[in-house]
């Protein structure tokens, strides 16, 4: 059985500066979009590199949901 790593859409809101570059460089992260104090991205596989990129930043909200196959929302 061929098992694919999970893919998540993640949205975070920050109280101050955003860790945009750190998130863009995190393993498994793609499609990073920033709008005001909100950052959205797609994570494939482990979320640990993403969480490490957030270290030291004030995260106000954090939500994730499974990404649908074929890039559907």
For each residue, the residues with C-beta under 8 A, 3 or more apart:
1:
2:
3:
4: 7
5: 28 44 45 46
6: 44 45 66
7: 4 42 43 44 66 67
8: 42 43 47 64 65 66 67
9: 40 41 42 64 65 66 67 73
10: 40 41 42 43 47 50 62 63 64
11: 38 39 40 61 62 63 64
12: 38 39 40 54 59 61 62 63
13: 37 38 39 59 60 61 62
14: 17 18 19 37 38 39 57 58 59 60
15: 37 58 59 60
16: 57 58
17: 14 57
18: 14 23 34 37 39 57
19: 14 22 23 39 53 54 56 57
20: 23 24 32 34 39
21: 24 25
22: 19 25 26 53 54
23: 18 19 20 26 29 32 39 41 50 53 54
24: 20 21 29 32
25: 21 22 29 53
26: 22 23 29 49 50 52 53
27: 45 46 49
28: 5 43 44 45 46 47 49 50
29: 23 24 25 26 32 41 42 43 49 50 53
30: 41 42 43 44
31: 40 41 42
32: 20 23 24 29 39 40 41
33: 39 40 41
34: 18 20 38 39 40
35: 38 40
36:
37: 13 14 15 18 60
38: 11 12 13 14 34 35
39: 11 12 13 14 18 19 20 23 32 33 34
40: 9 10 11 12 31 32 33 34 35
41: 9 10 23 29 30 31 32 33 50
42: 7 8 9 10 29 30 31 67
43: 7 8 10 28 29 30 47 50 64
44: 5 6 7 28 30
45: 5 6 27 28
46: 5 27 28 49
47: 8 10 28 43 50 51 64
48: 51 52
49: 26 27 28 29 46 52 53
50: 10 23 26 28 29 41 43 47 53 54
51: 47 48 54 55
52: 26 48 49 55
53: 19 22 23 25 26 29 49 50
54: 12 19 22 23 50 51 57 59
55: 51 52
56: 19
57: 14 16 17 18 19 54
58: 14 15 16
59: 12 13 14 15 54 62
60: 13 14 15 37
61: 11 12 13
62: 10 11 12 13 59
63: 10 11 12
64: 8 9 10 11 43 47
65: 8 9
66: 6 7 8 9
67: 7 8 9 42 71
68: 71 72 73
69: 72
70:
71: 67 68
72: 68 69
73: 9 68
